[in-house]
């Protein structure tokens, strides 16, 4: 019985060592780990046809669906409590981004449909690394330790 337990520990350690030795490495030689952001999880849910990529049409349909889900009173804008409730459900909590003020750029304490869509469309463009208008699953994954290209600064849109 003890020999079997020792063998299991040795095999487990060997397996971990083998896993740690393969794959991409960071600047200091450590294995890189993958990171999937909360906004990426929302984008994944937009993949209506299951082809593992999000097109412009799927983005538009997904944004309409998510805004409608968040706008529980149907007034066309998200109050802070509506956004928080949506973030808890769709993003896994309000303590991880994107945050309310990422959407509410004019800080008027409401998020309009336009603000909601503008933020997600800007993030979609950031993920679309080959700029073909389609975001694929590999484009949604970031490696910890991997530098992201500098993003173009976002300018708030005027709401007249």
C-alpha positions in Angstrom: 0.0 0.0 0.0 2.8 2.4 0.9 4.7 1.5 -2.3 1.6 2.3 -4.4 1.3 5.7 -2.7 5.0 6.5 -3.2 4.7 5.5 -6.9 1.6 7.8 -7.3 3.6 10.7 -5.8 6.6 10.1 -8.0 4.4 9.7 -11.2 2.5 12.9 -10.2 5.8 14.9 -9.8 7.1 13.6 -13.1 3.9 14.6 -14.8 4.1 18.1 -13.4 7.7 18.4 -14.4 6.9 17.3 -17.9 4.1 19.8 -18.1 6.2 22.6 -16.8 9.0 22.0 -19.2 6.9 22.3 -22.4 5.2 25.3 -24.0 6.0 28.9 -24.5 8.3 30.6 -22.0 8.5 34.2 -20.7 11.6 36.5 -20.6 13.0 34.7 -17.5 12.4 31.2 -18.9 9.3 30.5 -16.8 6.3 28.9 -18.4 3.6 31.4 -19.6 0.1 31.0 -18.3 -3.0 31.9 -20.3 -5.5 34.5 -19.2 -9.0 35.0 -20.3 -10.6 38.2 -19.3 -14.2 38.7 -18.2 -14.9 40.7 -21.4 -13.6 37.9 -23.4 -16.1 35.6 -21.8 -18.9 37.9 -22.9 -17.5 37.9 -26.4 -17.4 34.1 -26.4 -21.1 34.0 -25.6 -21.7 36.0 -28.8 -20.6 33.1 -31.0 -24.1 32.2 -32.3 -23.1 29.7 -34.9 -20.4 27.9 -32.8 -17.6 28.4 -35.3 -15.2 29.7 -32.6 -15.1 33.2 -34.0 -17.1 36.3 -33.5 -18.2 38.3 -36.5 -19.4 41.9 -36.7 -23.0 40.6 -37.1 -22.6 38.4 -34.0 -21.1 41.3 -32.1 -24.1 43.5 -32.9 -26.6 40.8 -32.0 -24.7 40.0 -28.8 -24.5 43.6 -27.7 -28.2 44.0 -28.2 -28.9 40.9 -26.2 -26.6 41.9 -23.3 -27.8 45.5 -23.1 -31.4 44.3 -23.0 -30.5 41.8 -20.3 -28.8 44.5 -18.2 -31.5 47.2 -18.7 -34.0 45.5 -16.4 -36.4 48.5 -16.3 -36.3 49.0 -20.1 -35.6 52.7 -20.0 -32.7 52.5 -22.5 -29.9 53.3 -20.0 -28.2 51.4 -17.2 -28.3 52.8 -13.7 -25.4 51.8 -11.4 -27.5 49.0 -9.8 -28.5 47.6 -13.1 -24.9 47.6 -14.3 -23.8 46.0 -11.0 -26.4 43.2 -11.3 -25.4 42.6 -14.9 -21.7 42.6 -14.1 -22.3 40.1 -11.3 -24.0 37.7 -13.7 -22.2 38.3 -17.0 -18.7 39.2 -15.8 -18.5 37.2 -12.7 -18.7 40.2 -10.4 -18.1 43.9 -10.3 -14.7 43.5 -8.8 -13.1 42.6 -12.1 -13.2 44.6 -15.3 -14.6 46.0 -17.3 -15.8 48.4 -14.7 -18.8 50.8 -14.7 -16.7 53.8 -15.4 -15.1 52.1 -18.4 -18.5 52.5 -20.0 -19.7 55.7 -18.4 -17.0 57.9 -19.9 -18.8 61.2 -19.3 -19.4 60.2 -15.6 -23.1 61.1 -15.6 -23.9 58.0 -13.5 -25.9 56.3 -16.4 -24.7 54.1 -19.2 -26.5 54.6 -22.4 -26.8 51.9 -25.1 -24.3 53.9 -27.2 -21.8 54.0 -24.3 -22.2 50.3 -23.7 -21.7 49.4 -27.4 -18.8 51.9 -27.8 -16.9 50.3 -25.0 -17.4 46.7 -26.2 -16.7 47.7 -29.8 -13.4 49.3 -28.7 -12.5 46.1 -26.8 -13.5 44.0 -29.8 -11.0 46.0 -32.0 -8.3 45.5 -29.4 -8.7 41.8 -29.5 -8.9 41.7 -33.3 -5.1 41.6 -33.6 -5.1 40.9 -37.4 -7.7 43.6 -38.0 -9.9 41.4 -40.2 -13.1 42.3 -38.4 -13.5 38.8 -36.8 -12.2 37.8 -33.4 -11.1 34.2 -33.0 -10.6 32.2 -29.8 -6.8 32.5 -30.0 -7.1 36.3 -30.2 -9.2 36.3 -27.0 -6.4 34.5 -25.0 -3.5 36.5 -23.6 -0.5 34.9 -22.1 0.6 36.2 -18.7 4.0 37.8 -19.3 3.1 38.5 -22.9 3.3 42.2 -23.7 0.2 43.7 -25.4 0.7 46.2 -28.1 0.0 49.7 -27.0 -3.7 50.5 -27.5 -4.8 53.7 -29.1 -6.2 56.1 -26.6 -10.0 56.1 -26.5 -11.7 59.4 -26.8 -15.1 59.8 -25.3 -17.9 60.3 -27.7 -19.9 63.4 -27.5 -23.5 62.9 -26.6 -25.5 65.9 -27.8 
